[in-house]
Amino acid sequence: MGIYVHIPFCEKKCYYCDFHSVVVGDLTHFAKVTDDYLISVRKEALYYKKQWGNKSLSTLFIGGGTPTSLPPQKLASLIRFILHEFPFAENPEVTIEANPHTIHLNDAKILASAGVNRVSIGAQSFQNNLLQSMGRLHRSDQIEKSVLRFKEAGIDNVNLDLMFGLPEQTINDWKDTLMSALSLKPTHLSCYGLILEPGTPFAIWEAKGILRFPTDDDQAEMFEIAREVLVKSGYEHYEISNFCKPRFEARHNLLYWMNMPFIGLGSGATGYLNRRRYTNIAKISEYIKGWMNDCPIYERESLISEKQEMDETMMVGMRLLQGVSEIDFMERYGMSFFEVYPLEIEGLLNKGLVELVNGKLRVTKQGLYLENMVSGAFLP
């Protein structure tokens, strides 16, 4: 079980991004807002501490936005506070997201001293023209520098986020990005196909014919290239979009894929606690106002029935290449997933999209390319 903290500040909004974030403006005003924001996050943490009790926590993930757009001392202080206030197990995984151009060696050392032992770097591509077309502020040489700085600071567990399906991206561009990433010897790689989210500049420009994107077949080829190259290089393909060196799975993200409880802190953050799923209000001023009055303000919240939780457990669990264990499902819910989803599973088996291996229902190679169809089968 773990805690997610959302830091919603960015220097610039990327053209593909629909995550909750705001662009940093006047620095004096920014300092005041971030101070108020971090105080609010602390108050929210104490609010959920009472509900959480003594159950052991194993992960802390600081995401965004761009957490490293904040001064490292302020981030370090927040991390120490959360690790001190909650009952974390020994050697928890403490991850922070970072953009390559936002980190200096001293910053990395400050974060490491606070307990950060894993970093997820938004590399995305190693072609400068593609980075520029995405609205990214870093350049390819800064990716290597940031990895080396974190490693010099003692943070060896490094993930690189990579994207394929970018406008004008070629197969050779993608191969070059993979090889450049491998040369930095990360412990983990996340390879995401671009999704044109409604309202983003990329989606608008594509609709107007301003940008051309790789075809679905090209994206499928890029995905298969990633699988071949990374597995051959010693990485385990353990989740649809994620690859790791042995024993370096993203422990925090496994909580999501196993549909386990977690606390979400910060504006726009989602949490799942005591069968209640909540999403905090996204507007930062309203989030701060709420906690100045010691009161959460939710964008939405709902109680999740056992059947809904079953549906979600199957849906997210099928993203894991190991699949969903029938024994684990029975221990959690008192019945087999064959009893709950007989027709759905039969249909997926007949289509060759899933298979039952050693008591686990998992996607086949064909199912990897139709994952939405597999996961969607378990939703009403």
C-alpha positions, -999 to 999 in steps of 0.1 A, spaced: 0 0 0 13 35 -8 9 72 -10 8 93 -42 15 131 -39 6 153 -68 28 184 -75 8 202 -103 34 228 -114 52 229 -147 73 254 -166 54 247 -198 25 225 -208 35 198 -233 14 196 -264 2 160 -257 -5 164 -220 -40 163 -204 -27 157 -168 -37 182 -142 -9 209 -141 -5 246 -142 23 267 -158 46 286 -135 42 323 -138 55 352 -117 82 337 -95 73 357 -64 36 347 -67 47 311 -75 67 310 -42 37 321 -22 14 296 -39 37 267 -36 43 274 1 5 275 7 1 243 -14 27 223 5 12 233 38 -22 221 25 -6 188 14 7 183 49 -27 190 64 -43 166 40 -17 140 49 -26 143 86 -63 140 78 -57 107 61 -32 95 87 -61 92 112 -81 71 87 -52 49 77 -42 37 111 -12 14 116 -13 -5 83 21 -6 69 29 14 37 56 4 12 57 31 -14 57 69 -18 54 85 -53 58 122 -59 44 129 -94 31 158 -114 33 181 -132 70 185 -126 79 180 -90 114 191 -96 101 225 -107 100 232 -69 131 240 -49 147 207 -38 148 217 -1 110 222 -1 105 188 -18 129 171 6 111 186 36 77 173 24 91 138 18 107 137 53 74 148 68 54 121 51 79 94 58 79 104 95 42 107 99 31 75 83 39 39 93 62 30 64 79 -4 62 116 -7 62 132 4 29 101 18 12 103 27 -25 104 65 -27 100 77 -63 101 112 -77 93 123 -113 118 147 -129 124 164 -162 160 162 -175 167 200 -175 154 206 -140 180 187 -120 215 196 -108 238 174 -89 232 192 -56 194 189 -61 198 152 -66 219 149 -34 193 168 -14 165 145 -26 185 114 -19 193 126 16 155 129 22 149 93 13 143 93 -25 157 60 -39 140 59 -73 136 85 -100 113 85 -131 128 108 -158 105 122 -186 130 116 -215 103 108 -241 127 109 -271 164 113 -280 157 133 -312 158 171 -305 134 178 -334 108 155 -319 113 169 -284 108 204 -298 76 193 -317 62 179 -284 68 212 -265 95 196 -243 120 220 -228 149 196 -225 173 184 -252 187 149 -256 221 155 -241 204 166 -209 188 132 -204 222 116 -200 234 143 -177 204 140 -155 208 102 -152 245 105 -143 237 132 -117 211 110 -100 235 80 -100 263 101 -86 239 112 -58 233 75 -50 200 70 -67 206 41 -90 170 30 -96 162 50 -127 132 48 -150 131 65 -184 97 74 -199 97 70 -237 70 78 -262 63 64 -297 37 74 -323 49 110 -322 43 134 -352 68 127 -380 85 100 -359 100 72 -380 108 36 -371 145 45 -372 139 74 -348 122 50 -323 150 24 -327 176 52 -320 157 63 -289 156 28 -275 194 23 -281 202 57 -266 181 48 -236 198 14 -232 232 30 -233 223 48 -200 216 15 -183 183 23 -166 167 -2 -143 133 4 -158 117 17 -190 82 28 -197 72 29 -234 40 46 -241 21 50 -273 9 85 -279 -28 90 -272 -44 121 -287 -64 133 -257 -93 156 -265 -85 193 -261 -48 190 -263 -29 209 -289 -18 177 -306 -55 165 -309 -65 199 -323 -37 201 -348 -43 165 -360 -80 173 -365 -70 204 -386 -45 184 -406 -16 204 -394 3 174 -380 7 139 -394 11 110 -370 23 74 -375 -4 50 -385 -18 24 -361 3 -2 -380 34 19 -375 26 22 -338 21 -16 -335 55 -21 -352 72 3 -328 57 -15 -299 69 -48 -312 104 -34 -318 105 -22 -282 95 -57 -269 121 -74 -290 150 -50 -283 144 -46 -245 137 -83 -238 168 -92 -258 187 -67 -236 177 -84 -204 146 -65 -195 114 -82 -183 82 -72 -200 59 -73 -170 32 -48 -178 18 -37 -212 39 -5 -213 66 -13 -188 99 -32 -188 124 -37 -160 156 -54 -150 149 -84 -127 134 -73 -93 131 -37 -104 94 -35 -111 77 -2 -102 64 -12 -68 41 18 -65 25 13 -99 19 -24 -91 -5 -11 -64 -26 4 -92 -24 -27 -114 -34 -49 -85 -62 -25 -75 -49 -20 -40 -57 8 -16 -36 40 -17 -38 75 -4 -38 104 -29 -26 138 -18 -27 171 -36 -50 190 -61 -65 167 -87 -50 136 -70 -71 104 -68 -71 80 -39 -87 47 -30 -93 41 7 -119 19 25 -136 11 -8 -141 48 -14 -125 63 -45 -121 101 -44 -106 127 -67 -95 160 -51 -106 193 -66 -82 203 -94 -82 241 -90 -53 249 -68 -68 279 -51 -99 259 -41 -78 230 -29 -58 254 -7 -89 271 6 -104 238 16 -74 228 37 -70 263 52 -104 253 67 -92 218 75 -117 203 50 -113 183 18 -130 194 -13 -136 166 -38 -141 168 -76 -159 135 -72 -161 106 -48 -180 73 -47 -183 41 -27 -171 11 -47 -192 -21 -44 -175 -54 -42 -187 -62 -77 -172 -29 -90 -139 -37 -73 -139 -71 -89 -145 -56 -123 -117 -31 -118 -93 -58 -104 -97 -78 -135 -96 -48 -158 -63 -34 -145 -49 -68 -136 -50 -79 -173 -24 -52 -180 1 -73 -161 17 -100 -183 16 -124 -154 -22 -119 -154 -46 -124 -126 -42 -153 -103 -74 -174 -97 -63 -183 -62 -56 -146 -53 -89 -136 -67 -107 -163 -46 -88 -153 -14 -99 -117 -20 -135 -122 -30 -145 -157 -19 -152 -170 -55 -134 -178 -87 -133 -152 -116 -148 -180 -137 -179 -178 -115 -182 -141 -119 -172 -137 -156 -180 -171 -173 -191 -157 -207 -166 -128 -208 -136 -152 -202 -150 -178 -226 -153 -151 -253 -117 -139 -248 -104 -175 -248 -122 -183 -280 -108 -151 -297 -72 -161 -286 -68 -129 -266 -62 -146 -232 -49 -179 -219 -49 -197 -186 -14 -207 -175 -5 -221 -141 -38 -208 -126 -34 -173 -140 -55 -157 -166 -33 -136 -188 -32 -119 -222 -17 -136 -252 7 -119 -276 -23 -111 -298 -41 -97 -267 -13 -73 -261 -23 -54 -292 -60 -55 -283 -56 -48 -246 -85 -24 -245 -108 -51 -257 -94 -75 -231 -98 -51 -202 -131 -37 -215 -146 -72 -213 -147 -70 -175 -165 -36 -173 -204 -34 -175 
